[in-house]
Amino acid sequence: MPTVEMTRHLYRFFPALENRTIRVPAGSVAEVLRAVDALAPGFSDYVLDERGALRRHVNLSVNDTVVIDRKNLSDRVPEDATLFIFQALSGG
Amino acid sequence: MSNMILLGTRKGTVIFDRSNSAWMPRPIGHAGIPVCYAARDPRNGTLWASLDHGHWGPKLSRSRDGGATWEDVLSLKYPEGARHIVQYLPTPDFDPAAPVGQPEYKDATVFKIWNLAFGTAGQAGRLYAGTIPGGLFVSNDGGDTWELNRPLWNHESRGGDLFAGEATSENRWGGTPASIDYGVFEPGIHSIVVDPSDPLHMHVAVSSAGVLETTDGGLSWTGRNRGMLNDYMPNPESEWGHDPHCVTACPGQPEHLWQQNHCGVFYSSDGALQWNKVSMPDAGVHFGFPIAVDAQDGRTAWVVPARADMARMAIGGGLFVARTMDGGASWQSFHTGLPQENAYDIVLRHGLDVSGDSLCFGSTTGNVYLSEDRGETWQCLGQNFPPVYSVRFG
């Protein structure tokens, strides 16, 4: 199962995700994020807008490949991969 | 007499409590998170803060224990099918003579929850929220669920019902510079004025469109901009395109409404059917953002004037508050207790409030001032706060 790692900033809002290894079933990026939302209800509202698109100042990568499809999140997260969730460095 | 002041600031929510006639700030809440508006629901004491996360999207936060703990409210979202006509800032190569192309549509998402308002005393659980990109949301259950007001969203001045298909009228709503931070140029609802005597009656103000009124609980809306002057437009008396910075009304005399904008201070004594310009530029009363109205006397209002839109700063390096008690026919300026040199403060649109004889304002320079004699003398409550976005008595 793939692993999900995220910026520590998100632990402030979802402390239940801290200090644990997050493993969810492989699938599309959208499916992986839905699985994380099931572990921590409300999580996807922080990462996605109400259309399901990635928020403007959030980046995702599968291993070290940045997710390209920010609208439908169709990129595949394979069994042995890690999905990283981090802030875009878009401010000063 | 209010015993609480809430500040929405660039770095969180600051709550002052009055204790033995002194105002003391608590440790900051929502530390590190921009809070664009914070207020207390007078009906049940619930505190609300609109969080403006840089990365994680806008969120409402609610406290039912006086600010000891806060909870996220994640239910304010645009429904499937909500679209708007995309606006663009004119670029240097913009050709105003070019033929108008087909409107471009975009699915709506909330960029900012700019303002919150509470229903009348008889409307338990009724809340309102105004957003960028120009949505009015309504809750009837204390904020657990929210619904977009579709008659306003579908208003003919925005192109009509885009849920149903293509635009059926011209979009007359322009973007607000306040939206540029979000990478867009869309309108925003920053003022929601509830008539305490009539739950079906309210006004909203939109940057940049103007003021709209409903008298049937939001089923229909009518533009109320007659008398407004828009100096920077080809037609200053255009029905739309106005940029009210803040609109407020007298709770005890709700037909008395006030606003301040780029082009002056405007007052209406007939429910916004007719606005009248009541600026006094020689006295510095013209440009500015916030405006406060007495709770009982609709002719009495206060402004914290600024220099001009091309130089958004204190006039002459000194802060003052101006008050009228005769519907803008005359203005009196008060300086006592406010800095009179080396001050560059700007007070944003929600940054001034009144409660009885008390007034409070906070500036983008992090200074907070309080008056307890109807604005005539002032004391400083602190000079090192984060930039202040909103000030509301609780």
HADDOCK unambig.tbl for C-alpha pairs under 7 A between the chains (distance, minus, plus):
assign (segid A and resid 46 and name CA) (segid B and resid 56 and name CA) 4.47 0.50 0.50
assign (segid A and resid 46 and name CA) (segid B and resid 57 and name CA) 6.24 0.50 0.50
assign (segid A and resid 47 and name CA) (segid B and resid 56 and name CA) 5.96 0.50 0.50
assign (segid A and resid 49 and name CA) (segid B and resid 109 and name CA) 6.61 0.50 0.50
assign (segid A and resid 50 and name CA) (segid B and resid 77 and name CA) 6.15 0.50 0.50
assign (segid A and resid 50 and name CA) (segid B and resid 78 and name CA) 6.89 0.50 0.50
assign (segid A and resid 50 and name CA) (segid B and resid 109 and name CA) 6.19 0.50 0.50
assign (segid A and resid 57 and name CA) (segid B and resid 55 and name CA) 4.98 0.50 0.50
assign (segid A and resid 58 and name CA) (segid B and resid 55 and name CA) 6.17 0.50 0.50
assign (segid A and resid 87 and name CA) (segid B and resid 55 and name CA) 6.54 0.50 0.50
